[in-house]
């Protein structure tokens, strides 16, 4: 398969990768391309910018979660596009624990043989940008860095620096992106603010696309993308919702919006139809629900409204009480508590299945990749593990103790998860394809409950 592609990476977080990636995707659309977007790592928010604002299909690619299968996942998701754009995570070489290559943007580029464009924030720098870039080029043992974009650079200063850059660097500076007060993506404690929260976002990104076309080296980037090696063709697995035997009700609205596409497809390929509902705006669960998935997001920003929706809380409480299988991750886990505090410390009653009040600790509680194993086999076979990720400032007085979470680099462990044959609730964001038997167990629980309800 011929898939032109580039990966935009940077020396560190906060260098402007998301803005430059969105600007490039917008520029590609303006020029009539059909791009596919990818985010390296477990971040949920950046793909939302690609999908909801730019209307570009976007997936997560995570070499820790999916290993060698990452190549197939990429080829499968990009096969209908005429160019693929990957957005890196943190610094180019920052992987597991900040010390390993696995999980890094560089590892993804190596695995998929994707040319890298290094985005360097040079604001406040002069000649120092040269050894900084040279150091990254020297560390690139595969020769994957093919070009540089200088962020927060001016045209006049670039011309001053150009002779030294051309003399000292083995790859071209293909363009620059200036500082613009009218283009700014705001952040909060879990990353960027959600697309719907940023005023005039479409206008900002449209201006960013025009800026990319003007100064960031669009034509040169296309040449680099087109020179990418061919990738192995893949046979896509298909699924048909019309023939689905089971229905999974998935919470999705402003408060619950963190989902991996691969997780949804895992259920769909097993004969499950995905039916979205809103704990904020709907009054009851979908009537045909055979299972419930409460994903992550920002319920703490909508505590009052979630608490006031008594009919939805009662609907979920009643369904789970009747044995409908349920999964709850991070924000969804918070929603199941008796009370949840907002960011100002005001609390409201939630679903009430977990005792106590979940609240903001004011600091990062847990962050990074984990592997979960059960203390007693239930969702998983003995010795099996499922991969996950945590990133939260909130904590619970009762995190559960059915599983042991292990950090893959440090080996640090802690207990977590409320579990039974029909439920699995806790802070970790799970990656279901990393352990098919987990999804198999849940789908079988849905099937058994449906058969029992029909008797």
Phi, psi and omega in degrees: 000135176264110178232096174303140186196156172217157173240124177268118182231175183209166177292335183199170173296156178078016182268354179102018182301315184295315179298313181294321178297314179296322178297318179295315179299318178296320178297318179299318179294321178298330181267007174088011178279160172248085184279154167244138183247151180218142174248126176286130177095189191269002186296132180270334194282315182303316177299335177293326175296316180298313187282308191279328182265312184270350180059039178249128177300136185218140182227158169272139171237119187225111186288339173288315181295312193248353176055222182297338179292348179304321181297319179292317180300320179295308183298322180295318183282336185261356191295335181263002179263162175256000171197145179241138179237121178255138176254126183288180179230137179050220174277157187309318186260007185275109179245218183306126178064009183075003186237348182245155178287325181303133181088354182274165175298324180294320178298319178296317179297318178298314185294323183260003180054052184255129176298143183253134168254119182273119178265116185242119175282109185254015178301130181080010180242154173235244181300337182299339179295334182293304179295331177298309181293320180299322179298319178292322178296320179294326182280347180277086185291339181267356181065038184272337178286117186247352180190165182229138169245126180268114181270147182057047179243152175257155180298319183293318181287330176298319179295326176294320184277340190306315180302318179291319180297316180293327180285320190268334186259145180270357177231158184280148163277107188279342180176188181216164177227119185279163171290132178223123182294338182273359179233109184205121177261114185279155183238164170219193190295333180259012180124207180296151171294153182293152183307320182291348183265351184260121183294137176056036184297317180299320178296318179298314183288331175295318177294323179295321178297317178297321179296319179299314181298329184279319191230348191266005175084044184303309183295321179294320178297319178300321178297318179295317180297320183291338180276359179297145179298153174294154177246158181293134179294153182231153174260113184283137171283140183247159176211153183228110181301332182297334182257009182292135181272336186234155179235126177256118177277117184247123179290123178212115175195202182297329184272332183232103188214010183261101180219141172271133177302323180297328178294317180296317180294328177303314178290319182299321180290345178261017176084028181247130175271135178269125178234114183276146175217166183241115173296339178279315192251334179274162181259335180215165174293157172304138185299328185268014183295127174255351178200163182229135174235117176253102185274186181279178180156220182231059178298335180295341178275350185230031185302312183299314183290320177296318180295328182282343182276073185298323184293323178291317178300317180294322180297316179292315180300316181293317181297313180293325177297332178274359175098010175296126181300143183216145173238139177220128183235126173051260180302321177294325176296317177300321182296334181279353181287167175296317180221152176226133177272145172275186185289347177260003179090003176276135184249158176216153180289136178252212186293323172091019180270346177239127185293144172101182182246127174270131184215169182283128179273346183081002178211164178290120184279304177217143182214134171117182182286148173217163170237130183256134172232148183272145176286329173226127185306132178211278175287331183244152173286160180301129180090350180278157179223152172238139183274148185204179180215142176234146177196095184204146176262343179274156176218166182240149174287350181214090181279356182086167181215022182284337184232163172245125176265135180234127174286128187293337182264308185274339184078004178300140183231157171201160179271149180197174172082127166267126188217145168212181180300336184243011178205154181209104187234134176177182182288326186298137169275116187271150172246096189300323181297344179286349179206087185304328184295335177298309179294322178301317180298316183293318179296320178294323176297320176298317182295317180294320179294318180297317179297321180293321181290333182275348181287000000 
